[in-house]
Amino acid sequence: MSVRTPDPDPDWTPGPEDGPPVNTNPGWLSDVELTQIRRRLPLLYVEAVPVRVDGLGQVVEIGVLLRATPEGKMTRTLVSGRVMYGETLRDALFRHLEKDLGPMAFPQLPASPVPFSVAEYFPLPGLTAFTDDRQHAVSLAYVVPVTGTCDPRQDALELTWMSPEEAASDAVSAEMEGGRGSLLRTALASVGQLR
């Protein structure tokens, strides 16, 4: 399984006559550059567990994305994506929440960029609970309350809201890619919802 974070097409403009195109957004890597970097360096990601809270700030629902793999298999996952060069963690987190949940989700970003967990993904299973067959990735994971309407975009088919008990179930964990069921349970524990 892999960390599902498609990069948008970089902003390319025509280069000088008879020259290659020029990338006008140096925060993005071309597909070739990204493949080369993934073979040599760990990449930094952010992941978010969207939640709904009651008036006392207690988590009452957890949002989990449903996606289809290129092979046509349905999997569940969390909001996730790479941190661009020169981008703050808060900006990356907000960008990926908006990308995956839509502009009307109204995420309430944490006041501090301290994650509830750090997950390390490896291409070879067994080193940690997390795998990504494309790369070695380090992911900072956050629980983020959302107050608006979520309309999944990009490659997400839907966002399913679940009770904490449902989200912690073995059935949901088995549907999650790359070991994210374990990360989801850690998120629930971090907000006092794992029983």
N, C-alpha and C positions, 0 to 999 in steps of 0.2 A: 504494500500500500504506500501511497505517497502523500506528502503534504500538498493539498490542492490549492495552488496559488498561481493562477495564470496571470502573467504580466500583460498589461495592455500593450498595444503596438507602440513602440517608441516614436517620438516626433522626429521624423526624418525629412530633410529638405534636400533638394538637388545640390550636389557638390559643384566644384568648379568644372568647367567644360571638360568632358572626358574623364572626370574624376569620380570617385565613389560618393554616395550620398553622405550627408553630414548629420549626425545625431544632435538635435538642438536641445535635448533634455538629457544631460549627462547623468542624471540619477537612475536612468534605466539602462539595462544591458541588452544588447541584441541577443537573439536566440543562441547564436554561436558563442558569444562571450559568456553567456550564462552557463551553457554546457561546459565550457572550459573551466570557469570558476568553480562550478559544483564539483569538479574532479579534484580540486586542489585545496579549497578552503571551506570551513564551515560558514554557513550563511545565517544571518540573524533574522528571526521572524517574531511577529506578535500573534497571539491567539486570544480570542475573546469568547467567553461564555455569556451570551445575552440572557438577562433575567428580568422578570417583572417582580416588583416588590409591593408590599402593602403599605398602609399609612405609617406603620411602625418600622419600616425598613427591612422587614423579614422577607426573604425570597419565597415567593409563592408559585412561580413558574420559571422553567428553564427552556430556552430556545435552542433547538438543534436543527441544523441544516440537512436537507436531503439532497443528495447529488447522484448523478449517474457517472460511472467511470467510463473511460474510452471503450472498455470491453462490454459496456452495457449493464454492468452490475450496479444495483442501487446500494448506496452507503450513506451513513450519517456522519456528520463532521461538525466542526466548530468554525466560527469566523477565524480566518487566518490569512497571513500574507507577509511578504518580505518587507524589511525596513530598507528604504532607499538611502543611498549615500547622501549625507547632509540633512536627513530628515529626523526630527525628534521622535521619541517613542510615542508621545501623545498624538502627534500628527499622523504617524503610521497607523496607530490604533483607530483613530477617527476615520482615516481614509478607508481602511478595510471594513470597518463597521458600516460605513455608508455604501461602499461597493457591494457588500454582501446583503445588507438589510434594506437598502434604499435610503433616499435622502430624508424621508419623513419618520425614521426610526427614533430620532432624538436621543442618542446615547448620552448617558450621564457619566462622563469620563471620571476616573478616580482622581482625587486631589493630588495624590502622590503616584509617581510612575513605578512603584514597587509592586511586582507581580505576586500572585498567590503561589506561583510555582515556576520553575524553570525546567522545561522538557528538552532533552537532548535526543534528537532523531539520528539514527545511523542507517546506512544502506544494508547492513548485515544484521539480521535478527539475533537477539540474545544479548547484546551489549547493554541495552536498557529496555524498558517496556515499550519504547517508541521506535517505529521504523519508517523510513522513507527510502524507497529503492533508488531515488535519483541522487541522494546527497547526504552529507552530514550537516544537520541544521540544529541551531540552538533557538528555542522558542520561549519567549517571556509570555506567561499566560495570566489573563485578567478576568475577573467577573465584572461585567458592565451592565448596570440597569439601563433599560430602554423604556421610554415613556410614550413613544409615538406608534405609528402604524408601520409594521414591517412588511416590505414588499421585496422578497429576494430577487437579486439581479445576478448578473454574470452567469456562472454555470450552476447555481443553486436552483433546484426545482421548487422547493418550498421550505418554509421555516415551521417546524412543529413545536408548539408549546406543550410542555409536559409538567406534571407535578414533580417535586423533588424525588418522591418515591419511585415514580416511573422512570425518571432520568437515571437513577442509581441502579436500575434493574440489570440483570445479566443479559436480558434480551436486547436492550438498547446498547449495552456495551459491546455485544457481539456484532451489531450492525455498524459500529464505528470503525473508521479506517486508522491504520497506523498506531493503534494503542490508545486512541483518544478516549476510550471508555474509562481508562484509568485516570486520565487527566480530568475528565468530567467528574468523577467521584472525588478527586482531590479538591476540585472547585466547590463541590457541595459540602465537603468537610470544612473548607475554609470559611463558609458562611453559616456553619452550624446546622446544616440540613442533611447530613449523612447519619442515619440511624442504624 
